[in-house]
Amino acid sequence: MNKFGRILLSTGALGAAAVAYSAAIERRHWTLRQATLPVLAEDAAPLRVLHISDLHMTPNQRSKQRWVAALAELDPDLVVNTGDNLAHPQAVPAALRAMGPLLDRPGIFVFGSNDYYGPTAKNPARYLLPSRKAQRIHGEPLPWRDLRAAMTERGWLDATHRRHEIEVAGMRIHLAGLDDPHLHLDRYDLIGGPAPADVQLRLGVTHSPEPRVLDSFAEDGYDLVLAGHTHGGQLRLPGYGALVTNCELDRSRARGASTWGERMHLHVSAGLGTSPYAPVRFACPPEATLLTLLPRSEKPTSTSENTHKRTPFGAGESVR
């Protein structure tokens, strides 16, 4: 075999190994990310917020269901779900098994495109196109109304195009949320206006972190916006980061915490799932995030990329 042939063979073998690792190992390497953000009013005590997103649940994903359910052991003060829970028309019971123990805690949610429509087979190369050039292809409608009814019955608040004021752990929180900007369902005019000054936290929630939405939240004085959708890029290259974000957000903010504008913080979850038609992750394990919110005068202990920390129930490790 000549030198060129050996190079081709080696390249093919490395590619096959990377695909096998991405599909069989990393996409099940459930990981807890922890971050500390200084976003609260000066008189506030620390607040623990669990951010989950992009479960893309199918009925047979038992490992994911067990791991997400175990997150209740973290004892969060508030749970925020930023959408894309479903990937199958019969996945509502599975999603509720995963979130079951968390539904006993204060929680809020908005939906994403993959709550409304099921996944479809697509050319993976389309994700490498800018989002404005990639034609959207919707699958069959999903039973999002059933999921919403179950979550609201357990006490979680639907933040879709609503403003709420709630009290959590003795703290007054103003929150507002949007329908999915990725589908252009967002109507910021329905929630627009300055956030109140007499609360300890002004929290915005959206599925897709489109810059036009983030600009509006920042202009209205929100302290923190939580979002998902990007999957952290899903495929990341060491030293380069996410290849794409599947929205207009820049690649540097594809996962983790960053700042937006002069004072607002943004946290984008890399999410816990993938489309059944693209079941791979590389250098971007599925994750949930435990955010510790502190007063603005206190220094955070983690960087914008944050850290992975193990927990007693196995977060940060594969769970079979």
Residue pairs with C-beta under 8 A, 6 or more apart in sequence:
1 9
18 282
19 280
21 282
22 235
22 280
22 281
22 282
23 279
23 280
25 318
26 280
26 281
26 282
26 283
26 284
26 285
27 274
27 279
27 280
27 281
27 285
27 286
28 63
28 64
28 286
28 318
28 319
28 320
29 285
29 286
29 317
29 318
30 63
30 64
30 67
30 272
30 285
30 286
30 287
30 288
30 314
30 315
30 316
30 317
30 318
30 319
31 285
31 286
31 287
31 288
31 308
31 315
31 316
32 71
32 74
32 287
32 288
32 289
32 290
32 308
32 309
32 310
32 311
32 315
32 316
33 256
33 270
33 287
33 288
33 289
33 290
33 306
33 307
33 308
34 289
34 290
34 291
34 292
34 302
34 306
34 307
34 308
34 309
35 256
35 257
35 267
35 289
35 290
35 291
35 292
35 300
35 302
35 306
35 307
36 291
36 292
36 293
36 294
36 300
36 301
36 302
37 224
37 257
37 265
37 267
37 291
37 292
37 293
37 294
37 300
38 293
38 294
38 295
38 296
38 297
38 298
38 299
38 300
39 201
39 223
39 224
39 265
39 293
39 294
39 296
40 46
40 47
40 171
40 200
40 201
40 223
40 293
40 294
40 295
40 296
41 199
41 200
41 201
41 295
41 296
42 295
42 296
42 297
43 200
43 295
44 171
44 200
44 201
44 293
44 295
45 169
45 170
45 171
46 292
46 293
46 294
47 77
47 78
47 168
47 169
47 171
47 201
47 292
47 293
48 74
48 75
48 76
48 77
48 78
48 290
48 291
48 292
48 293
49 76
49 77
49 78
49 79
49 80
49 226
49 290
49 291
49 292
49 293
50 71
50 74
50 76
50 78
50 79
50 80
50 102
50 288
50 289
50 290
50 291
51 80
51 82
51 226
51 267
51 269
51 288
51 289
51 290
51 291
52 68
52 71
52 79
52 80
52 81
52 82
52 99
52 102
52 269
52 272
52 288
53 81
53 82
53 83
53 84
53 207
53 227
53 228
53 229
53 269
53 271
53 272
54 82
54 83
54 84
54 112
54 114
54 228
54 229
54 231
54 269
54 270
54 271
54 272
54 273
55 64
55 68
55 84
55 85
55 86
55 95
55 98
55 271
55 272
55 273
56 84
56 85
56 86
56 87
56 114
56 119
56 271
56 272
56 273
56 274
56 275
56 276
57 64
57 65
57 85
57 86
57 87
57 88
57 91
57 94
57 95
57 98
57 273
58 87
58 88
58 91
58 94
58 276
59 88
59 90
59 91
59 93
59 94
60 94
61 94
61 273
63 319
63 320
64 98
64 272
64 273
64 286
65 94
65 97
65 98
66 319
67 313
67 314
67 315
67 319
68 98
68 99
68 102
68 272
68 288
69 97
69 98
69 99
69 100
69 101
69 102
70 313
70 314
70 315
71 101
71 102
71 288
71 313
71 315
72 101
72 102
72 104
72 105
73 311
73 312
73 313
74 290
74 311
76 102
76 105
76 290
77 105
77 106
77 168
77 169
78 105
78 106
78 107
78 108
78 168
78 169
78 173
79 102
79 105
79 106
79 107
79 108
79 156
80 107
80 108
80 109
80 203
80 205
80 226
81 99
81 107
81 108
81 109
81 110
81 151
81 156
82 109
82 110
82 112
82 205
82 206
82 207
82 226
82 227
82 228
82 229
82 269
83 109
83 110
83 111
83 112
83 114
83 115
83 180
83 207
83 228
83 229
84 111
84 112
84 113
84 114
84 115
84 207
84 228
84 229
84 271
84 273
85 91
85 95
85 111
85 114
85 115
85 147
86 92
86 95
86 114
86 115
86 118
86 142
86 143
86 144
86 147
87 114
87 118
87 119
87 273
87 275
87 276
88 94
88 118
88 142
88 276
89 118
89 140
89 142
89 143
91 142
92 143
92 146
92 147
92 150
95 147
96 103
96 147
96 150
99 151
103 151
103 154
103 155
103 156
104 154
106 155
106 156
106 166
106 168
107 151
107 155
107 156
107 157
108 156
108 157
108 158
108 159
108 164
108 175
108 177
108 205
109 151
109 156
109 157
109 158
109 159
109 205
110 158
110 159
110 160
110 177
110 178
110 179
110 180
110 205
110 206
110 207
111 144
111 148
111 160
111 179
111 180
111 207
112 180
112 182
112 207
112 208
112 228
112 229
113 138
113 180
113 182
113 183
113 207
114 142
114 275
115 142
115 144
115 147
116 141
116 142
116 144
116 180
116 183
117 138
117 139
117 140
117 141
117 142
118 139
118 140
118 141
118 142
119 139
119 275
119 276
119 277
120 137
120 138
120 139
120 277
121 277
122 137
122 277
122 278
124 278
126 134
126 135
127 134
127 244
127 246
127 278
128 243
128 244
131 182
131 245
131 246
131 247
131 248
132 248
136 183
148 158
151 158
152 158
157 164
157 166
157 175
158 177
159 175
159 176
159 177
159 205
160 177
160 178
160 179
161 177
161 178
161 179
161 187
161 190
161 191
162 176
162 177
162 191
163 174
163 175
163 176
163 191
164 174
164 175
164 176
165 172
165 173
165 174
165 175
165 196
165 199
166 172
166 173
166 175
167 173
171 200
171 201
172 198
172 199
172 200
172 201
173 199
173 200
173 201
173 202
173 203
174 195
174 196
174 199
174 201
174 202
174 203
175 202
175 203
175 204
175 205
176 191
176 195
176 203
176 204
176 205
176 217
176 222
177 191
177 204
177 205
177 206
178 185
178 186
178 187
178 188
178 191
178 205
178 206
178 207
178 213
179 185
179 186
179 187
180 186
180 206
180 207
180 208
181 206
181 207
181 208
181 210
181 212
181 213
181 247
182 207
182 208
182 210
182 229
182 246
182 247
186 206
186 210
186 213
188 213
188 216
192 216
192 220
193 220
194 220
194 221
195 202
195 220
195 221
195 222
196 202
197 221
201 223
201 224
201 293
202 221
202 222
202 223
202 224
203 222
203 223
203 224
203 225
203 226
204 217
204 222
204 224
204 225
204 226
205 225
205 226
205 227
206 213
206 225
206 226
206 227
207 227
207 228
207 229
208 227
208 228
208 229
208 247
209 225
209 227
209 229
209 230
209 247
209 249
209 253
209 266
209 268
210 247
210 248
210 249
211 248
211 249
212 248
214 225
214 260
214 261
214 264
214 266
215 261
217 225
217 264
218 260
218 261
218 262
218 263
218 264
222 264
223 263
223 264
223 265
224 264
224 265
224 266
224 267
224 293
225 260
225 264
225 265
225 266
225 267
226 267
226 269
227 266
227 267
227 268
227 269
228 268
228 269
228 271
229 246
229 247
229 268
229 271
230 242
230 245
230 246
230 247
230 249
230 254
230 255
230 268
230 270
230 271
231 246
231 270
231 271
231 274
231 281
231 284
232 242
232 254
232 255
232 268
232 269
232 270
232 271
232 284
232 287
233 241
233 242
233 243
233 244
233 245
233 251
233 254
233 255
233 270
233 284
234 242
234 274
234 278
234 280
234 281
234 282
234 284
235 242
235 243
235 280
235 281
235 282
235 283
235 284
236 242
236 243
236 254
236 282
236 283
236 284
237 243
237 283
238 283
241 251
241 252
241 254
242 251
242 254
242 255
242 284
243 251
244 251
245 251
245 253
245 254
249 268
252 258
253 266
253 268
254 268
254 270
255 268
255 269
255 270
255 284
255 287
256 267
256 268
256 270
256 304
256 305
256 306
257 265
257 266
257 267
257 302
257 304
257 306
258 265
258 266
258 268
258 304
259 265
259 266
260 266
267 289
267 291
269 287
269 288
269 289
270 284
270 285
270 286
270 287
271 286
271 287
272 286
272 287
272 288
273 286
274 280
274 281
274 286
288 315
289 306
294 300
308 316
309 316
310 316
310 317
